[in-house]
Amino acid sequence: MGEKNRVLLKIAKEAIETTFENKKVNKESYLENYDFLKEQEATFVTLTLNGKLRGCIGSLIAHRTLFDDLINNAKAAAFSDPRFNPLTKDEFEKIKIEISILTKPEPLEYKDFEDLKSKLIPKKHGVILQLDGHRATFLPQVWDELSTFEEFMVHLCQKAGLNPQKLSTYPKIETYEAIKIKE
């Protein structure tokens, strides 16, 4: 694992730890020593416990520095994911952290679902689906669990609060890629 990846995982871990310990992440020191942390990036932080999802929060669009985005999303994944109770100190000792750095989402034009199916690349594309004011995304690694196009799209529609059997029209689709960093 390269130094950049080690630094990013360390920052994410320290960000979560500050809630349990009376400490602070030394932003000045990190920014002084690692210029890449000053770049605007969009990140997702995924926490797993015993191989199961324990929290996942992130940014789809780069709107702050990599350092700030990572700190905010690590804390949010641990303590603010509405699907889970806040992380406990005991769980913190056992979690695995995965960071995804996203490329800029690009619109994907398609005629119908067969055309969309031919254009989406499983395990490479993260997908943002938008329709009628509803929106959801799945990171590229979700293809590992929902491996068929049909299964992936049904679950993505449901995540967005849409009935996949009763869509008013074809949803707007954007794709992105992710660089994954994991413990």
N, C-alpha and C positions, 0 to 999 in steps of 0.2 A: 504494500500500500504506500502510495506516495505521500510526501509531507503535506501537500495541500489537503488531501483526504483526511489525514490524521488530524490536522488543525480543525477542519470543519466538524468532524465528529466530536472532538474535544469541546469545541464551542457549544454545540448542541447539548452535550451532556452537562456542561457547566451551567448552561441557561436553566435547565430543569432543576439542577442541584441547588441553585440559589433560593428556590422556594423552600427547601428543607433545611438549608444551612443559612446562617446570617452572613452571606458572602455576596460578592458582586463580580460579574465577569469584567475583566480588565480590558475594556474596549480600547483605550488609548494604546496600550502595549500591543494588542493584536494588530491594530491599524498601522502602527509604526513599523511592525515587523513583516506584515503580509499585505502588500499592495492590492492583491486580487480581492481582498475583503471590501475594498472601497467601490468595486464595480457594481452597477445595478444588475441584479439577478432575481429571478423568481424561483423560489424553492418550495418543496413539500418536505415535511418531516413525518415519517411513518414509524410508529413504535409497535413492536411485537413483544408478546409475553408468551413463552412456551409455544412459539410458532403461530400464535393467533394474533390478529389485529388488536391493538390496545389503544390506538389513537392515530389520526392522520389529519393534518391540517396544512394548508399551504396557500401560495399565491400563484395565480395563473399568469399574471402580467408583472414584469419587473417594474417596481415603483419605489424601491428604496435600495440601500446598499445590501450586498450579500450578507454582511455581518448583521445588520439590523433585521433583515428578512429571516435569517436563520434563527436568531434569538427569539423573535416573536413567534415564529411557527413551531419551534421546539417547545416553548412554554404552552402554546395553544394546544398542540397535540397531546401534551401531558395532562393539562388541566382544564381545557375548554372544549374538547370534542363532545358535542351534545349526545353522542351515542354511548358515552362511557362516564363513569364516575371519575373524579379527579384521581390521578395517579397517587398511590401511597408510597411512603418511604421504602417499605418492604418490596413493593413492585419495582421501584426505581433501581434497586440493586440487581434485578433480574432481567430488565428489559433489553431489547436489542434496538438500536437506532439505525434507520436508513434515511439518507438524505437524497432527494432528487433535485437536480438543477435543471430547470426547463428551458427549452428553446422557445422563441416567440411563436405563439399560436398562428397558424396560417389557415385561411378559409379553404375548405375542400368543396369544389363544385361537383355535383353528381346529378344524374337524371332520375334515378329510382334506386331502390334498395339493392338491387342486383349490381348496379353500377357502383354504388357505395361499397358494397362487399368486395368488389374487384380492386378498389382503390385503397382501402384500409390495409395496413400491414401489421398483422398481429405481432405483439411483443416489441414493436418498434414505435408505433403511433399511440400516443395518449390522445384521448378524444374528448372534446367539449361539445355537448349537445344543447341547443337552445331552441325553444318553441313556446309561443304563447306566454311569454314572461317567465317560463321555467328554464332552469339551467342546471347542468350537472357535468362532472368530469370523472373520467377514470384514467389513472396513470397507466403507462405502458405495461407495468408489471401485473396489472389486473388480468391481462390476457392469460397469465399463468393459471388463474383460477377459473376464469370464464373463457374457455378456449375456442368456442365456436362464435362466429359472427352473430348468429341469432341470439345466443345466450348473452353475449356481451351487450348487444343493443337493447334487449329486453330489460336487463338489469340497469342499464344506464338510463333508460326512459323512466323506470320505476324510481331510481334515485332522484331524478328530476321532478318526481311527483306527477308523471304523465302515465296514462294507460297506454301501453304499447299497441293494444288492439284498436284504439280509437284516437289516433292522431289526426288533428285537423288538416294537416298538410305535412310535407317532408320537413324535418327539422333542419335548422342551420347547423352545419358541422364544421368544426375547426380541429386541426391536428397539431400536435407538438411532439417533440422527442425529449427524453430525459437522460441525463447522465446520473447513474446511480452510484451512491457511495454507502457501503454498509459495514457494520462491525464484523 
